Amino acid sequence: MGAVSGQAASYGEQPAWRPERPRLSVIHIAGAWLVQTLALIVAAELLPGVKVNGFGGAFAAAAVIGVLNALLPPIVAAFRLPLTLLTGFVLVLLLDAAILLAADNITNGDLDVQSFGWALLVALVAAAVSIALGVLFGLEDDDTYSLRVIERIARRAKDRVVTDAPGIVFLEIDGLALPVLQRAMRDGSAPTMARWLMDGSHRFAEWEPDLSSQTGASQAGILLGSNDDIPAFRWVEKETATLVACSGPADCAEIERRHATGRGLLVDGGASRGNLLSGEAEHVILTVSRMEEEKKANPGYRTFLANGYNVTRALALFFWEVVLEWTAALRAIRRDVLPRGHRGGMYPFLRAAVCIVVRDVIVYGVLTDMLEGRPAIYATFSSYDEVAHHSGLERADTMEALRKLDGQFGRIERARRYASRPYEIVVLSDHGQTQGATFRQRNGFGLDELVRRSVEDAKVDELLGGDENDRAAAHAFEEATGRTAKTKRAKNDVSDRDVVVLGSGNLGLVYLMEERRRLTREEIDARHPRLLPALREHPHVGWLLVHSSEHGAVALGPNGTHYLAEGRVEGDDPLAPFSQTAPQHLLRADGFAHAADITVGSFYDSQLEEGCAFEELISFHGGLGGPQTRPFLLYPAGLAPPPEPLIGAAAVHDVLAGWRRDLNGGAVAAVSS
């Protein structure tokens, strides 16, 4: 199915690339017109503030609305507005309502809308009905109109390039493990990717993430080529008593500054869409490390906003996703499904934002990049990860989130014929997830309480997190809207804490703040003699990592010790239930400048395939054990296979960067257009 076929060495021999132009057929126009007509009729039946003069009146009004939607939103989208996505979203939504009022005036009574408020409601209800009818009539997968809008804008872009040099699109599915995807393919939840495998156009490769197995560390390695000294999703830098988080824009910017070397995966014209880190890309949207740029005018959102139906469609699907989450949560309670995560409060709305609005904006960004000819595009989709954290690894609504994402990949695949260069598509994950009841659910208390009971005269502060996507979204919203709290620095300042306990999935970090350096095992035993025994003997703790002044890195278990630096074990090996590479991961993590005084890993039961998180997520990642350490690459068969075993995110960077070089190396020179 590749846009480019054959072996990598033959890519330069491809004939001159000429993108097709998306063309609307009479059938498509008639179908869209009919759907809009029926949607107006249904909206008029449901809402008392609007009336239509029969089918003919609705038909005439739909024609006027269609023409105005084709003309006006592109004008609004062309404005160079600060906070482009937020401002543009609101303006286009208001414009949609204004278009209905204009249609009321133009049609002379065929459409009667009583007020602006009713017009806004009609726009949303009609969008919801149009979505349902589009699915019924088979129009939902037809992107011709959307692609025409994108193509029209792309052709006028100053930096558009038409070239034979193949480009590459990297689509990251946050948190999806290889065995989970394989079962989803078998069961029909990932038909697009399953077809690629069945057709022989793509192949699977498995890779193993570093410790910790979470997005911050993985994306630093994949996009920048290094993830040194990223011990978890959040950690403490004791010399400055500062808390660092991979979810904060300022912290992500600092992480990128520390690790960027000029060899990022997206240098020289690449595009970053929806990532924590930019990979040194020139073009970014929804990229946490470059969130400052969201405050300015960003042309990356123009094509999404230029299609007048996108905003109301996204809002209609947003509210439907909230309803789906509420329904799924109630069903889980009624059936007493265990383990069961927290699903109340703001979570349904955050899930809807990630699964609908953010996803659709990113897809439009990728489509725009392809039609403008960007050489490399990397986009992260967090919907599966978001739902799995709270619903479970392979529950019905989790698989539905994956199915919808697979459908978006089908859209990207179909758009390649219109792209400004041939493209290859690589799908990958940054880590997997493992499932199990949380530490608190199992014990009635958290890791912080266990530490509190065991330290000598110290105040223990629990700084356990929640869903990483929730935290990143909250930080990004504050930063992008200028609402970052003035106390942010104070919140990151832990100089007044005696002990800080952090949770990163089933990886826990304990920082004893009495010294501005890492304490040795011997010092911990001397100052807090009950602490290490209490932790290592707990049934839901699998191992502890500490640094001995005599033996170096040491992994402690309930009945044994693994001297990592010396390569020997006394008693039962605490790392035996985990992978054979677990010792090398712990030894590497021990060498980080900001390694915790005590790093805690949960137990792992290989028969039940479960462990437990130290934060309130029933599917988790961050440490060792289970499918969380089994991410994948789904890559075109014409590209060179990656080496085996493929261990560490930096090794994945080398593979992806090599593929990008292979695709561009033998191609003819680019021609601006």
Beta strands, then each sheet from edge to edge (+ up, - down):
strand 1: 50-52
strand 2: 111-113
strand 3: 161-162
strand 4: 167-173
strand 5: 202-206
strand 6: 234-237
strand 7: 242-245
strand 8: 271-273
strand 9: 283-285
strand 10: 376-381
strand 11: 423-428
strand 12: 434-435
strand 13: 460-462
strand 14: 499-504
strand 15: 507-512
strand 16: 541-548
strand 17: 552-556
strand 18: 560-563
strand 19: 568-571
strand 20: 598-602
strand 21: 619-620
strand 22: 632-636
strand 23: 671-672
sheet 1: 1+ 2-
sheet 2: 3+ 23-
sheet 3: 5+ 22- 11+ 4+ 10+ 8+ 9+
sheet 4: 6+ 7-
sheet 5: 12+ 21-
sheet 6: 13+ 14+ 15- 20+ 16- 17+ 18- 19+
end
